[in-house]
Amino acid sequence: MGNNCDGQVDEGFCPNVTNLSARAKLTKVSLLWTHVGADSYNVYRKTNGGVYELIANTTSTYSTYLDAGVTIGTTYYYMVKSVCQGVEGGASNEVTITPAAR
């Protein structure tokens, strides 16, 4: 058995999203990440004890998403995956945020 690397880049490769961060203001959470050249991005969210659910697919060239459907006092977990030519990349770092009334 050997390695058959021919030096060609795999066109199905989609780089992982990096530097995911979140900010909350009342019932909105703003997500920001580093653009990795993907065609689009899948945004996932879960709450304590839950499983991740896809909440959005964005083609934002600014690599941002505004989640306007959150509840004050509930803890949310987010991750983002890049999508290239219909293939989803690996998960970003996870961010945790609890919107508060201020």
N, C-alpha and C positions, 0 to 999 in steps of 0.2 A: 504494500500500500504506500502511496506517495501523495504528495501535494501537487495537484494539477493547476496551480495558479498560473494563469496566462498573462497576468499584468493588466487585464481589462477590468474596468470598474463595473460592478454589478448594478445594472440599471434599476433593479428592484430595491436597492438600498435606500432607506430613508433615515437621515440622521435624527437622533433623539433631540427633543426640545431641551434647552438648558435655561437656567436662571429664572425659573418660574417664581413669581412673587405675587402677593395679594394685598389689597387695601380695602377696608370696609368703611362705608359711610351709611349709617342707618340700615335701610333694607336693600343696599346694593353692595356688591363685591366687584372690584375691578382687578382683573388679572393681567399680568404683563410678563412676557417671556422674550428670549432672544430669538429672532428670526433665523431659521436654519435653511432657508431656501426651499421649503416644502410648497406643494401646490395648495394645501389647506391644512387646518389643524382641528383635531377633535378634542373637545373640552369635556372632561369627566368630573362628576361631583358625587360625594357621598356624605352622609351624616354619621354620627357615632353608631357603631354596630351595623352599619349598612354596607351595601356593595356599591361599587362605582357604577354610575349610569351616565351614558352619553347625553349631555344637555345641549351641545351645540357643535356645529361644524362651521368654522369661519375661514374665509379666504383673506382675512385682514392682512395687508402688507405691513401693518404697524404692529402685528403680533400682540393684540390686546383683545380682551373680551369683557363685557360688562354683564354680570349676573344680577338682574334686577328683581329676582324672585326669592330673596332670602328673608329669613325671620330673625329679628333681634333676639339675641341670647342663645341661638342654636349654633353649635360648632359644625363647620363645614370643612371638608377635605377636598382638595382639587388636584388634578394632574392633567397634563396635556400631551397628546401624541401627534406627531407630524404625519402627514399623508402625502405620499409621492406616487403618482401614476396609479392611484387606487390602492396602494399598499400602505398599511399603517406601520409606523416606526415604533420603537420602544417608548416606554413611559418617561416623562420628565420627572424631576424631583416632585415630591408631594408638598403642598403647602396647607397649613391649617389656619383657620381664622374664625373668630366668633364676633359677629357684628354686635355692637353695643349702642344703646341710646345715649346720645351726647348732645 
